[in-house]
Amino acid sequence: MRAEERETILNNGARCLLRSPRPEDGEAVLRHLRRVAGESPYTAFLPEEVSRTLREEQTFLKRQLASRDRLMLACLVEDRLVGLGGLGPAAAGRKCCHRAELGLSVRRRWWGQGLGRTLVEELCRQAGRMGYARMELTVMEDNARAVALYERCGFVRCGLLPDAYRTATGSQAAIWMSKAL
Ligand SMILES: CC(C)(COP(=O)(O)OP(=O)(O)OC[C@H]1O[C@@H](n2cnc3c(N)ncnc32)[C@H](O)[C@@H]1OP(=O)(O)O)[C@@H](O)C(=O)NCCC(=O)NCCS
């Protein structure tokens, strides 16, 4: 699905455009994913695991735009991609199609500017319009910044999945969070 474009003003006064990434943004999206995975230990993937080719990424972005149950949002400051979020079905099948799952990442230099909150709020709003009834996510237990953000946006903790991630610093549980839309 394609999101309506909108502008938001960040905490530092910068103007940020929110819009769905297009196939021509493929290179910027791949670079963003590799960089955030290198800047933060809390992504679910490593930089070298961002392995789609440019053509594959462009096809992926085209499919996201055409899809009725998926949506991506890019945050652009002066045409530079600084944040990325997305939503899609949390599980397959009609019994679960009321549940969406959310993911997001912001470049470290832009943390604390309100982009995380803007992305979460906008993705929840869009998910409601798309017919979803709940938004879910999993987050590494030690990711205090993200957990605090999600709780402030109305998510509640539903449980812990032990040993969900094995990182350079050891094993981490995943906190499962959910919010009624
Ligand atoms: C998590 C992430 C998306 C947050 O993005 P952000 O743009 O910095 O978020 P915001 O600026 O909207 O808000 C961050 C909030 O956390 C607060 N915060 C910062 N550090 C914190 C900490 N250690 N503990 C608790 N809260 C913290 C800030 O004060 C701010 O609160 P506010 O909304 O009341 O001002 C970003 O840090 C990120 O991309 N991290 C790497 C990838 C990642 O972890 N993704 C989520 C995977 S589930």
The ligand as a Tripos MOL2 file, in Angstrom:
@<TRIPOS>MOLECULE
LIG
   48    50     1     0     0
SMALL
NO_CHARGES

@<TRIPOS>ATOM
      1 C1         14.3210    2.4870   18.9100 C.3       1 LIG1
      2 C2         14.4210    3.6560   17.9440 C.3       1 LIG1
      3 C3         13.5310    3.3480   16.7290 C.3       1 LIG1
      4 C4         13.9250    4.9180   18.6520 C.3       1 LIG1
      5 O1         13.9330    5.9620   17.7100 O.3       1 LIG1
      6 P1         14.0570    7.5080   18.1280 P.3       1 LIG1
      7 O2         13.8530    8.2830   16.8720 O.co2     1 LIG1
      8 O3         15.2680    7.7550   18.9110 O.co2     1 LIG1
      9 O4         12.7620    7.6340   19.0580 O.3       1 LIG1
     10 P2         12.1160    8.9670   19.6470 P.3       1 LIG1
     11 O5         13.0670   10.1080   19.4860 O.co2     1 LIG1
     12 O6         10.7490    9.1390   19.0840 O.co2     1 LIG1
     13 O7         11.9050    8.5870   21.1730 O.3       1 LIG1
     14 C5         12.8440    7.9580   21.9440 C.3       1 LIG1
     15 C6         12.3250    8.0280   23.3510 C.3       1 LIG1
     16 O8         13.1070    7.1810   24.1660 O.3       1 LIG1
     17 C7         13.6160    7.9210   25.2840 C.3       1 LIG1
     18 N1         14.8580    7.2680   25.6790 N.ar      1 LIG1
     19 C8         16.0630    7.4590   25.1850 C.ar      1 LIG1
     20 N2         16.9370    6.6220   25.7620 N.ar      1 LIG1
     21 C9         16.2450    5.8940   26.6490 C.ar      1 LIG1
     22 C10        16.5810    4.8700   27.5790 C.ar      1 LIG1
     23 N3         17.8270    4.3910   27.6930 N.pl3     1 LIG1
     24 N4         15.5820    4.3420   28.3320 N.ar      1 LIG1
     25 C11        14.3240    4.7890   28.2340 C.ar      1 LIG1
     26 N5         13.9540    5.7570   27.3750 N.ar      1 LIG1
     27 C12        14.9040    6.3010   26.5840 C.ar      1 LIG1
     28 C13        13.7390    9.3110   24.7670 C.3       1 LIG1
     29 O9         13.7770   10.2230   25.8380 O.3       1 LIG1
     30 C14        12.4500    9.4250   23.9460 C.3       1 LIG1
     31 O10        11.3550    9.6530   24.7960 O.3       1 LIG1
     32 P3         10.2250   10.7830   24.5310 P.3       1 LIG1
     33 O11         9.3850   10.2920   23.3740 O.co2     1 LIG1
     34 O12         9.4250   10.8490   25.7840 O.co2     1 LIG1
     35 O13        10.9720   12.0370   24.2240 O.co2     1 LIG1
     36 C15        15.8930    3.9150   17.5060 C.3       1 LIG1
     37 O14        16.6840    4.0660   18.6470 O.3       1 LIG1
     38 C16        16.4790    2.8220   16.6240 C.2       1 LIG1
     39 O15        16.2610    2.7840   15.4150 O.2       1 LIG1
     40 N6         17.2670    1.9070   17.2100 N.am      1 LIG1
     41 C17        17.9460    0.8530   16.4530 C.3       1 LIG1
     42 C18        16.9870   -0.1470   15.8370 C.3       1 LIG1
     43 C19        15.9540   -0.6090   16.8140 C.2       1 LIG1
     44 O16        16.2070   -0.8130   17.9870 O.2       1 LIG1
     45 N7         14.7380   -0.8010   16.3020 N.am      1 LIG1
     46 C20        13.6400   -1.3160   17.0850 C.3       1 LIG1
     47 C21        13.6810   -2.7970   17.0560 C.3       1 LIG1
     48 S1         12.2610   -3.5050   17.8660 S.3       1 LIG1
@<TRIPOS>BOND
     1     1     2 1
     2     2     3 1
     3     2     4 1
     4     2    36 1
     5     4     5 1
     6     5     6 1
     7     6     7 2
     8     6     8 1
     9     6     9 1
    10     9    10 1
    11    10    11 2
    12    10    12 1
    13    10    13 1
    14    13    14 1
    15    14    15 1
    16    15    16 1
    17    15    30 1
    18    16    17 1
    19    17    18 1
    20    17    28 1
    21    18    19 ar
    22    18    27 ar
    23    19    20 ar
    24    20    21 ar
    25    21    22 ar
    26    21    27 ar
    27    22    23 1
    28    22    24 ar
    29    24    25 ar
    30    25    26 ar
    31    26    27 ar
    32    28    29 1
    33    28    30 1
    34    30    31 1
    35    31    32 1
    36    32    33 2
    37    32    34 1
    38    32    35 1
    39    36    37 1
    40    36    38 1
    41    38    39 2
    42    38    40 1
    43    40    41 1
    44    41    42 1
    45    42    43 1
    46    43    44 2
    47    43    45 1
    48    45    46 1
    49    46    47 1
    50    47    48 1
@<TRIPOS>SUBSTRUCTURE
     1 LIG1         1 GROUP 0 **** ****
